[in-house]
């Protein structure tokens, strides 16, 4: 099964991201709102009006596939670059349980929807936090039948600095 789906039944606590890397997920320069309560939010939406949702979703889907491949390939460095410290610990633990055996997951279909983008304080650091709902079909290690999945990823990015978006948590949708 998709290893990522096993990681969490609720989002991981959000921790500040590690160092900057060329592999940081979802690098983008969109200006986003300052808080849930600012007036620059779309009416009836938790996505700031000036947030580039189309580009963000395009990169989120690429990051989903890249993160899955890194997990399948036991690529510890890529996983470290694409996730917070707590999510990295989960990935590393799952790889250790597999005894380093590579796996292959085929993402057959993948769709994504941006649910919200907010600003929060995480351990005294102002962070943009985005929630993305992924829905699709996957095949694991030579399976002939694809299995449906649905999960929400919580991504975060410090407001200041050059760090990109990192995976902070995965929540299964029942």
N, C-alpha and C positions, 0 to 999 in steps of 0.2 A: 504494500500500500504506500501511498505517497507519504514519505516520512514526515513531511511538514504537517500533515493533518493530525498526527499524533501528538504534536508538541503541547498544545494547550487547549483547554476547554474554555478558558477566559484569557483576556489579554495579559501579557506579561507586564509587570510594572515598567514604566518608562524610565530608562536610564540615559544619561548623556552619552552621545556617540563617542567612539574612540577617535584615533587620528585620521587625517585626511588621506584619501587614496584615489587612484584613477578609477577604481572599481566601485566607488560610492554609488549606491543606487539612486536613480531618479534625479540626477543633477539638473537643476533648472533655476532660472533667475526670476520667476514670477514674484511679483510683490503680492503679499497676502496680508489680510486684515490683522489687526493687533489684538483682538480678543473676541470672545463670543458675543460681547455686548456692544461692539462698535457699530456705528451706523453704516459701515461700508459692506455689510452683509446683504445678499440678495433678499428680497422679501420672501419669507417663508422658507429660507434655505440657510444651511450652516456652511455655505461656501461663499467666500468673498466674491463680489462682483468682478474684481479684476484678476482673479485667479485663472490661469490657463488650464482649465480642466481637461480639454481635449489632448493637449500635449502631455499633461501629467499622466493621464490614463494610458496613453501610448507607451510611455516609459515604465509605468507600473507593470504592464503586461510583459514587457521585455525583462524587467527585473524579476518577475515571477518565474519566467522560464530560466533565466540565468541562475537564480538562487536554487531552483530545483536541480539544474545540472551540476552546480557546485556541490550540492548535498549528495547527489548520486555518485559523483567522482571523488568524494571525501576531500574536497578542496578546502582545507581548513582556512587558508589565508583569504580566499574569496568570501567564505562565510563570515569571517571576522570583519572584513571590510563592509559587508552588506547588512550587518545586524548590530544591535546594541550588545553590550557585554552579557546581559542576561539571556538574550536569544542565542547568542553565540554559545553560551554554556549548554543550552538545550541541544543545539546542533551537534556540538562536540560529544555530548553524552550519547546521543543517538548513534553517531558514527562509532563510538567505542563499543556500544552494545552489538553493533554489526561486525565487530572485530575487523573493521577496516574494509570489509567486503564491498566492492563497488556494486551499485544497483543501476537499473535503467528504468526511468519513468518517461513515458511518452505523453506529452500534453496534446491530446487529440483536439479539443476545443477549449477556448478560453475567452471569457468575456469579463469585463470589469466595469464597476460603477463607483464613482466617487461619492461617498455618503456625506462627508463633512470635512472641513478644514478649520481648525481652531488654534488658538494660542493658549498655552498653559505654562505654568512654572513647574519644572521638574528638577528637584534638588537644587533650588535656587538659580536655575538656568531657564530663561525664556525659550520655549520651543514651539515651533509650528507642528501640529499633529494632524495627520490626515488618515481617515478611515476609508478603505477601499474594499468593496465586496467583489470577490472573485467567484465565478460560476463556470463550470466546465466539465469536461470528461477527460479521464486519464487512463492509461494502461501501464501496469507495473510489470517489470521483468518478464517480458514475453507473453503476458496474458493476451488472450484473443478477444476478450470483451472489455470494452471501456467502462469505467465506473464513474458515476456522477459525483461531483463534490461541490460544496459551497462553503466559503469561509470569508471572514473579514480580517484584513490585515491592518494593523495600526503602524503607521510610518511616522517618523519624527525627524525634525531638522532644527538645529539651533538657529535662532533668529540672527545672531551675529556670527561672523566667521565664514569660512569657506567650506564647511562640512556639508555634505549632501544628505539626502534622505536615507534613513536606515530603518530596518525592520525592528519594531519594538514589541510586537505581539501578534499572535494569531488566535482567532476565535472561531470555533466551529459553529455553523449555523444549523440548528436542529431541524 
